[in-house]
Amino acid sequence: MTPTSKRTIRVSGLILALTLLAAACGTNKKETDPSTPNTTVPPVSCDSTQEGGIPISYGQAAEGGCEGEFDWGENCDLETGKLKMPTSNPPDCVPAFEGGDNGGATTTGVTADTIRVARYVPQPDPATEAFLRSIGAADEQSQVDETYDNYLEAFNAVAETYGRTVEFVEVEATGGATDAVAARADALRVKDLDVFAVVGGPGQTRAFSEEISRQKIVCLGGCVAAQSMDFYKASSPYIWPVGPAPDQTAAMTTEFIEKQLLGKNAEFTTDPELSQQERTFVMLTYDDGENNFRQVWEEWRADLEEKGVPILGRVVFTLDLARAQQDAQAVVQELKSLNATTVIFTGDPIMPSYFTAEMTAQGYFPEWLISGTVFADTTVLARGYDPDQWKHAFGISLIPARVPREFGDSSTLYRWWTGEEPPAENTSGIIAANMTLLYSGIHFAGPNLTPEAFRAGLVARPIPERDAGHLRSTVTYGKDAFWPAGTDYAGLDDVAIIWWDPAAGGEDETGADGTGQYRYVTNGGRFRAGEIPTDPIGIFDPEGSLTYFSDEADAPDGTQPVPDELKTDVEKYPKPS
């Protein structure tokens, strides 16, 4: 692995860069839906306070021709109408709060001077940490703490908090990521701290977010394991994930199957028998000990079958690294017995290293269809999967094509504030995304901060224009044009389409040189629901594809220079005093 000083691309520049600062946390203006109150954007007027108590944004005022009537404050760039933050998409300005009555103690955890937010500190998992350290993708907890604290200072200084300062209080986990009993107990400990919100939580049980919502505390980002849209709707206005709901990734994968794969032979496998067969599918899906994901996957299977997709079965696994090898043998035996041409994989990013090795050992070589699985679409992890299997891997990715860290929003913002790179170099993108979500809701909620106002603020945030190549992700909440089935309570709204090139060289997300890269079709362009084309889009065709953006003169084939729309400049604005 290359020395730290030479690493030009980090996991921080990749992992959830899709959400960073924030690729468009907001919604389009749509007609009011009376069945989902307070989740739609009302008509804009030139009043400083809009319907629901939320402040007018600079863009809304400009649309009404009244932007000159407001004091936007010293942190607003009047040329762009955005906050003076060196990121690719800073939030729109709102009128500066000029002091006076901000409503005081508007809700639990909020006073006239402070907003108390709990920050969940997970219990270390030795097996997971050992795995991450083996690939150079682990951060020490002290590095995470320092990174959070400095982002906190930056956002407190620039975002509008209406005379209040956000303060963190730490909550140390008493159990592991799958321990539902400990998660519920920890959520009750959070309640006793009298906080407005909590950031972070156990990643493999919904018990924590379920209890947090029951206690009427706002639950942000990693606080919640991926859950169905029905779960988020029932928990509104408290639970706000950064990423999409599983229903949404399932819908995008279904669209991809219908438009690109259905009714065609399995041409992307090297198995001579399977490649001559019309595609059949098997679902390989993760679940936890409480079967919290079963309903989502069964509904997805029913939807696939209704659309004529031949599903031969669904194989379920859990994440237990102590039993991973043993579990992989049983799972692969079941998969092989079904003998589908194509495995639809939805799960964690670690188990594929066990599944792929075991499938090669058992002589089963299907296509692998990636369905929006978090971090399985990172090169650093995919290089650990069996190469004879993963050379058949392709599908949808939540992560945008990566850029060198000097242009990544998380690093740029941190470097602007501190003059240094984030200590948590592998997770700073996740941290920045959580902080962006927190402050977006506060910034756009107005002075009368409550969970309902926080929701109204997230829904009201304007969406910027898409960049020319559709390279930046879009994250919206509320009733929008991207998910016409109803109100969107989850975040990310688009995907990239990728395939694994075992011969492509270059750096992974930690900066380590090696062989094997994901390639992004259409040079990294992203697709919203309904946008995946029906014509072939170049899966396993290097022409028109991209591995990553790079500004190095000797960068390997498959890279391209960083487009201007993805560059951020740390020198653009002076640091606030």
Sequence and secondary structure as in RCSB ss.txt:
>XXXX:A:sequence
MTPTSKRTIRVSGLILALTLLAAACGTNKKETDPSTPNTTVPPVSCDSTQEGGIPISYGQAAEGGCEGEFDWGEN
CDLETGKLKMPTSNPPDCVPAFEGGDNGGATTTGVTADTIRVARYVPQPDPATEAFLRSIGAADEQSQVDETYDN
YLEAFNAVAETYGRTVEFVEVEATGGATDAVAARADALRVKDLDVFAVVGGPGQTRAFSEEISRQKIVCLGGCVA
AQSMDFYKASSPYIWPVGPAPDQTAAMTTEFIEKQLLGKNAEFTTDPELSQQERTFVMLTYDDGENNFRQVWEEW
RADLEEKGVPILGRVVFTLDLARAQQDAQAVVQELKSLNATTVIFTGDPIMPSYFTAEMTAQGYFPEWLISGTVF
ADTTVLARGYDPDQWKHAFGISLIPARVPREFGDSSTLYRWWTGEEPPAENTSGIIAANMTLLYSGIHFAGPNLT
PEAFRAGLVARPIPERDAGHLRSTVTYGKDAFWPAGTDYAGLDDVAIIWWDPAAGGEDETGADGTGQYRYVTNGG
RFRAGEIPTDPIGIFDPEGSLTYFSDEADAPDGTQPVPDELKTDVEKYPKPS
>XXXX:A:secstr
   GGG  S GGGTTTGGGGGGTT B       TTSTT S     SSSB GGG B  HHHHHHTT GGGS   TT
EETTTTEES SSSS  B      SS   SS STTB SSEEEEEEEE    HHHHHHHHHTT    HHHHHHHHHH
HHHHHHHHS  TT EEEEEEEE SS TT HHHHHHHHHHHHTT  SEEE   TT SHHHHHHHHTT EEEGGGS 
   HHHHHHHTTSEE SS  HHHHHHHHHHHIIIIITTSB TT   TTGGGSB  EEEEEE  TT TTHHHHHHH
HHHHHHTT  EEEEEEE   GGGHHHHHHHHHHHHHHHT SEEEEES SSHHHHHHHHHHHTT   EEEEES TT
TTSHHHHTTS HHHHTTEEEEESS     GGGSHHHHHHHHHHSS  SSTTTHHHHHHHHHHHHHHHHHH SS  
HHHHHHHHHH       TT  S  BB BS SS TTS B S B EEEEEEEEEEEEEE TTS EEEEEEEEGGGG 
 EETT   SS   TT  TT BS B   TT  TT B   GGG   TTSS    
